[in-house]
Amino acid sequence: MDGDKVNYKTEGGTKVVALDIPPDLTQLTRDTRYAVPGGPVTASSMGVRPVAPVAATAAKQVNDVRIERDGKQRWLVVNRSADVVWPIVQGFWKENGFEYVIEQQQIGLLETEWAENRAKIPQDFLRRSLGKVLDGLYSSGERDKFRTRIERNSTGGVDIFVTHRGMSEEYKDQSKSGTIWVPRPNDPELEAEFLSRLMIKLGVSAEQAKAGTTPQETVANKTTLVTKGGATLLNIPDSFDVAWRRVGLALDRTGFTVEDRDRAQGIYFVRYVDTSSKEEKGFFSKMFSGSTPDAGPVKYRIAVRKTDNTAEVTVQNAAGTTENSPVSQRILKLLADDLR
């Protein structure tokens, strides 16, 4: 695996070290590429060969960690309890340079802050020579965030889903007098990269992880918006189990806040902010900071129901009544665009 594909630094999260004060060399152990088994190195212990400790996250058995596929979707199946997996996954994103905006163990949800992949910035001669002195002056013009959802499965283990959202900085008009941040398409390669790294964190070898996340050809799924009983709904030609998983991933990718879920009832409890009529002014601050939006989010239910050979998805209000408002239709269109 190429370790230079990703290198994230959360906005404002990096401390500047004065050049006239040599940094503490023990800080190098924060990067696992430089970690020395057995602890810090001292002059008196240089002649002693340290004993490598047993990895705390090593796989307990064959297929303890495996990757599952369904079309273009991938997720991990881990035969360990949610309580055991949670701290491992929680530490994983921090080790990769992220901070959290959502960290809710009770519903198995982690969402990172927006961060920049510094590996996308060209390393020209000037940057290689001066290093981090000019680091803050360069930007890739892109920001990413990731959501991790940990769901208990029927075998006593967990399913782990990783989804990506991206933004790019673009000029507002042809005069190039200013820029705005706009959504960019989901990046399956980034999702696969972090799934692969998470597999290694959980004890899988690098070779197995790379093989498990290799792209495969996918068949288009004919998800459609239809009208039934005077209401718009989303028809998914899959079983309930597959549709439930696909809808959950679509909600994660499109940025809904999932407050809870009830798989037995087929309901995701979400919050949604309708931004269709809002101006782009101030979009950067709203998306990349903790500022409160002008209009608060509204609670909805996304209901997945099994029919004969398909599944149907409807939008309900907080009381459980099916909605057919313009907002509910926009929600279904967002989901449909991701599911196709």
PASE-792550 format. One record per residue (C-alpha): residue number from 0; residue in three letters; x, y, z. Coordinates in steps of 0.1 Angstrom, whole numbers. Layout:
PASE-792550
REC  num  residu      x      y      z
REC  NUM     ALA      X      Y      Z
...
//
This chain:
PASE-792550
REC  num  residu      x      y      z
REC    0     MET      0      0      0
REC    1     ASP     13     34     -9
REC    2     GLY     16     54     23
REC    3     ASP     17     87      3
REC    4     LYS    -18     85    -10
REC    5     VAL    -33    103     20
REC    6     ASN    -19    128     45
REC    7     TYR    -46    147     63
REC    8     LYS    -43    177     85
REC    9     THR    -74    191    102
REC   10     GLU    -78    228     98
REC   11     GLY    -61    246    126
REC   12     GLY    -50    213    142
REC   13     THR    -13    215    136
REC   14     LYS     11    232    160
REC   15     VAL     38    254    146
REC   16     VAL     73    245    160
REC   17     ALA     98    274    162
REC   18     LEU    128    267    140
REC   19     ASP    153    279    166
REC   20     ILE    142    252    191
REC   21     PRO    149    216    180
REC   22     PRO    117    195    183
REC   23     ASP    116    167    209
REC   24     LEU    127    137    189
REC   25     THR    103    115    209
REC   26     GLN     75    131    190
REC   27     LEU     85    111    160
REC   28     THR     69     81    175
REC   29     ARG     35     96    167
REC   30     ASP     40     84    131
REC   31     THR     39     46    132
REC   32     ARG     65     45    104
REC   33     TYR     91     56    129
REC   34     ALA     78     38    160
REC   35     VAL    104     16    177
REC   36     PRO     91    -15    193
REC   37     GLY     96    -16    231
REC   38     GLY     95     21    238
REC   39     PRO    118     51    234
REC   40     VAL    155     46    226
REC   41     THR    182     57    250
REC   42     ALA    220     57    245
REC   43     SER    224     29    272
REC   44     SER    199      6    255
REC   45     MET    212      9    219
REC   46     GLY    229    -25    222
REC   47     VAL    199    -43    234
REC   48     ARG    175    -58    207
REC   49     PRO    140    -49    218
REC   50     VAL    113    -76    218
REC   51     ALA     84    -67    196
REC   52     PRO     51    -67    216
REC   53     VAL     21    -86    204
REC   54     ALA     -3    -64    185
REC   55     ALA    -34    -57    207
REC   56     THR    -55    -55    176
REC   57     ALA    -44    -88    160
REC   58     ALA    -70   -109    144
REC   59     LYS    -83   -136    168
REC   60     GLN    -90   -162    142
REC   61     VAL    -93   -168    104
REC   62     ASN   -120   -145     90
REC   63     ASP   -121   -125    123
REC   64     VAL   -120    -95    100
REC   65     ARG   -132    -97     64
REC   66     ILE   -145    -74     37
REC   67     GLU   -179    -79     21
REC   68     ARG   -190    -65    -13
REC   69     ASP   -223    -57    -29
REC   70     GLY   -219    -40    -62
REC   71     LYS   -200     -8    -57
REC   72     GLN   -204    -10    -19
REC   73     ARG   -178    -24      5
REC   74     TRP   -179    -28     43
REC   75     LEU   -161    -47     70
REC   76     VAL   -174    -76     90
REC   77     VAL   -156    -80    123
REC   78     ASN   -164   -110    146
REC   79     ARG   -158    -89    178
REC   80     SER   -182    -71    200
REC   81     ALA   -191    -34    194
REC   82     ASP   -175    -25    228
REC   83     VAL   -142    -40    217
REC   84     VAL   -142    -26    182
REC   85     TRP   -153     10    191
REC   86     PRO   -120     22    208
REC   87     ILE    -99      7    180
REC   88     VAL   -119     25    153
REC   89     GLN   -120     57    174
REC   90     GLY    -82     58    177
REC   91     PHE    -77     49    140
REC   92     TRP    -91     82    126
REC   93     LYS    -71    102    152
REC   94     GLU    -39     84    141
REC   95     ASN    -47     95    106
REC   96     GLY    -49    132    114
REC   97     PHE    -86    137    120
REC   98     GLU   -107    153    148
REC   99     TYR   -143    145    154
REC  100     VAL   -175    165    151
REC  101     ILE   -197    135    159
REC  102     GLU   -186    108    184
REC  103     GLN   -215     88    196
REC  104     GLN   -208     53    208
REC  105     GLN   -244     46    217
REC  106     ILE   -254     46    181
REC  107     GLY   -220     36    167
REC  108     LEU   -213     68    148
REC  109     LEU   -181     87    142
REC  110     GLU   -178    117    118
REC  111     THR   -146    136    112
REC  112     GLU   -141    173    109
REC  113     TRP   -133    186     74
REC  114     ALA    -96    180     66
REC  115     GLU    -72    185     37
REC  116     ASN    -53    157     20
REC  117     ARG    -19    173     19
REC  118     ALA     -6    145     -3
REC  119     LYS    -24    161    -32
REC  120     ILE     -2    192    -30
REC  121     PRO     26    191    -56
REC  122     GLN     60    187    -40
REC  123     ASP     81    212    -61
REC  124     PHE    117    221    -54
REC  125     LEU    108    251    -32
REC  126     ARG     84    231     -9
REC  127     ARG    109    202     -7
REC  128     SER    136    227      3
REC  129     LEU    117    247     29
REC  130     GLY     94    220     41
REC  131     LYS     68    232     67
REC  132     VAL     80    268     67
REC  133     LEU     57    275     38
REC  134     ASP     32    247     45
REC  135     GLY      4    270     55
REC  136     LEU      7    289     22
REC  137     TYR     -3    260      0
REC  138     SER    -37    244     -4
REC  139     SER    -51    216    -25
REC  140     GLY    -84    234    -28
REC  141     GLU   -102    203    -15
REC  142     ARG   -116    192     19
REC  143     ASP   -128    158     29
REC  144     LYS   -147    143     58
REC  145     PHE   -155    107     66
REC  146     ARG   -183     90     85
REC  147     THR   -179     56    101
REC  148     ARG   -209     36    111
REC  149     ILE   -206      5    133
REC  150     GLU   -237    -17    134
REC  151     ARG   -242    -49    154
REC  152     ASN   -250    -79    132
REC  153     SER   -269   -111    138
REC  154     THR   -237   -132    146
REC  155     GLY   -227   -111    176
REC  156     GLY   -201    -91    156
REC  157     VAL   -203    -58    138
REC  158     ASP   -204    -44    103
REC  159     ILE   -183    -13     97
REC  160     PHE   -192     12     70
REC  161     VAL   -169     41     59
REC  162     THR   -183     69     36
REC  163     HIS   -167    100     22
REC  164     ARG   -179    135     15
REC  165     GLY   -159    161     -4
REC  166     MET   -158    198    -11
REC  167     SER   -138    218    -36
REC  168     GLU   -130    255    -38
REC  169     GLU   -141    271    -70
REC  170     TYR   -143    307    -84
REC  171     LYS   -177    323    -80
REC  172     ASP   -177    337   -115
REC  173     GLN   -155    344   -146
REC  174     SER   -140    375   -129
REC  175     LYS   -122    352   -104
REC  176     SER   -127    378    -77
REC  177     GLY   -137    353    -51
REC  178     THR   -142    316    -44
REC  179     ILE   -169    294    -28
REC  180     TRP   -169    259    -16
REC  181     VAL   -191    234    -34
REC  182     PRO   -197    197    -30
REC  183     ARG   -177    174    -51
REC  184     PRO   -186    137    -59
REC  185     ASN   -180    110    -34
REC  186     ASP   -146     93    -39
REC  187     PRO   -148     55    -37
REC  188     GLU   -110     52    -39
REC  189     LEU   -106     72     -7
REC  190     GLU   -132     50     10
REC  191     ALA   -114     19     -2
REC  192     GLU    -81     33     10
REC  193     PHE    -93     39     45
REC  194     LEU   -112      5     47
REC  195     SER    -79    -11     38
REC  196     ARG    -60      8     64
REC  197     LEU    -87      0     90
REC  198     MET    -84    -37     81
REC  199     ILE    -46    -35     89
REC  200     LYS    -54    -17    122
REC  201     LEU    -77    -46    131
REC  202     GLY    -50    -72    124
REC  203     VAL    -52    -81     87
REC  204     SER    -20    -83     66
REC  205     ALA    -13    -55     41
REC  206     GLU    -15    -80     12
REC  207     GLN    -49    -93     23
REC  208     ALA    -62    -58     29
REC  209     LYS    -51    -47     -6
REC  210     ALA    -67    -77    -23
REC  211     GLY    -99    -72     -4
REC  212     THR   -104    -36    -15
REC  213     THR    -94    -41    -52
REC  214     PRO   -121    -25    -74
REC  215     GLN   -144    -49    -93
REC  216     GLU   -169    -43   -121
REC  217     THR   -203    -33   -109
REC  218     VAL   -238    -38   -124
REC  219     ALA   -261     -7   -125
REC  220     ASN   -290    -10   -101
REC  221     LYS   -323      4   -114
REC  222     THR   -334     24    -84
REC  223     THR   -364     46    -94
REC  224     LEU   -386     73    -81
REC  225     VAL   -423     64    -85
REC  226     THR   -457     77    -74
REC  227     LYS   -479     55    -54
REC  228     GLY   -511     65    -36
REC  229     GLY   -505    101    -44
REC  230     ALA   -470    101    -27
REC  231     THR   -435     99    -41
REC  232     LEU   -414     69    -30
REC  233     LEU   -381     53    -39
REC  234     ASN   -383     18    -53
REC  235     ILE   -351     -4    -48
REC  236     PRO   -351    -38    -66
REC  237     ASP   -334    -56    -38
REC  238     SER   -342    -75     -6
REC  239     PHE   -349    -56     26
REC  240     ASP   -314    -65     40
REC  241     VAL   -296    -51      9
REC  242     ALA   -319    -21      7
REC  243     TRP   -315    -12     44
REC  244     ARG   -277    -12     40
REC  245     ARG   -278      8      7
REC  246     VAL   -300     34     22
REC  247     GLY   -278     37     53
REC  248     LEU   -247     43     31
REC  249     ALA   -266     68     10
REC  250     LEU   -277     88     41
REC  251     ASP   -240     88     53
REC  252     ARG   -227    100     19
REC  253     THR   -252    127     14
REC  254     GLY   -246    143     49
REC  255     PHE   -278    135     68
REC  256     THR   -274    135    106
REC  257     VAL   -286    100    116
REC  258     GLU   -298    103    152
REC  259     ASP   -309     67    156
REC  260     ARG   -320     37    136
REC  261     ASP   -345      8    142
REC  262     ARG   -337    -21    118
REC  263     ALA   -366    -42    131
REC  264     GLN   -390    -14    121
REC  265     GLY   -370     -3     90
REC  266     ILE   -366     33    101
REC  267     TYR   -337     57    101
REC  268     PHE   -343     87    124
REC  269     VAL   -325    117    107
REC  270     ARG   -322    155    108
REC  271     TYR   -321    174     75
REC  272     VAL   -315    211     67
REC  273     ASP   -331    222     34
REC  274     THR   -306    245     18
REC  275     SER   -322    247    -16
REC  276     SER   -333    283    -13
REC  277     LYS   -303    296      6
REC  278     GLU   -276    318    -10
REC  279     GLU   -240    305    -13
REC  280     LYS   -227    335      7
REC  281     GLY   -211    323     39
REC  282     PHE   -212    286     28
REC  283     PHE   -176    280     38
REC  284     SER   -181    291     74
REC  285     LYS   -213    270     77
REC  286     MET   -197    239     63
REC  287     PHE   -162    241     78
REC  288     SER   -170    255    113
REC  289     GLY   -193    247    142
REC  290     SER   -215    278    135
REC  291     THR   -252    272    139
REC  292     PRO   -272    275    106
REC  293     ASP   -298    301    102
REC  294     ALA   -326    275    100
REC  295     GLY   -324    246    123
REC  296     PRO   -325    210    111
REC  297     VAL   -359    192    109
REC  298     LYS   -365    157    121
REC  299     TYR   -376    131     96
REC  300     ARG   -380     93     94
REC  301     ILE   -366     74     64
REC  302     ALA   -387     43     62
REC  303     VAL   -376     11     44
REC  304     ARG   -404    -14     37
REC  305     LYS   -402    -48     21
REC  306     THR   -426    -54     -8
REC  307     ASP   -429    -85    -30
REC  308     ASN   -394    -86    -46
REC  309     THR   -383    -51    -39
REC  310     ALA   -381    -25    -11
REC  311     GLU   -398      9     -9
REC  312     VAL   -384     40      8
REC  313     THR   -406     68     20
REC  314     VAL   -400    100     40
REC  315     GLN   -421    105     71
REC  316     ASN   -424    134     95
REC  317     ALA   -413    131    132
REC  318     ALA   -448    117    141
REC  319     GLY   -445     89    115
REC  320     THR   -469    102     89
REC  321     THR   -458     99     53
REC  322     GLU   -449    132     37
REC  323     ASN   -451    143      1
REC  324     SER   -438    178      5
REC  325     PRO   -412    194    -19
REC  326     VAL   -386    188      9
REC  327     SER   -394    151     11
REC  328     GLN   -392    148    -26
REC  329     ARG   -358    165    -26
REC  330     ILE   -346    140      1
REC  331     LEU   -357    111    -20
REC  332     LYS   -340    126    -50
REC  333     LEU   -307    129    -31
REC  334     LEU   -309     93    -20
REC  335     ALA   -318     81    -55
REC  336     ASP   -289    100    -71
REC  337     ASP   -265     82    -47
REC  338     LEU   -281     48    -51
REC  339     ARG   -280     47    -89
//
